[in-house]
């Protein structure tokens, strides 16, 4: 972002080459740089996450960064990313309830 590397070079470096190759986005800001996460089942995870984040902000009176951290650091979100996750079959309201239960909120 600060011009040290071309975007195309960076994206090439993100490609998966080995089974142990991992990429970690450790901050909410880094996650927000990613535009969308598409899945083979055509479910747009961002479309599910957005209302969950908004409801967390309103119901729990927290800021956006905290709401993102709650969701992205949950096992529910990991299951959403998993193509075989049962949570993909649920609507965002059900996923929200599961998240609250998981986090004890």
URJO-V227826 format. One record per pair of residues at least 24 apart in sequence whose ideal C-beta (glycine too) atoms are under 7 Angstrom apart, sorted by the first residue. I is the first residue (numbers start at 1). GAP is how many residues later the second one is. Records with the same first field share a line. If there is no record, write none. Layout:
# URJO-V227826
I=GAP ; GAP
This chain:
# URJO-V227826
28=37 ; 40 ; 41
31=37 ; 41
39=44
40=43
41=42 ; 47
43=45
45=35
48=32 ; 44 ; 47
51=41
52=40 ; 43 ; 44 ; 47
55=41
60=45
70=33
71=28
74=25 ; 28 ; 29
75=27
76=26
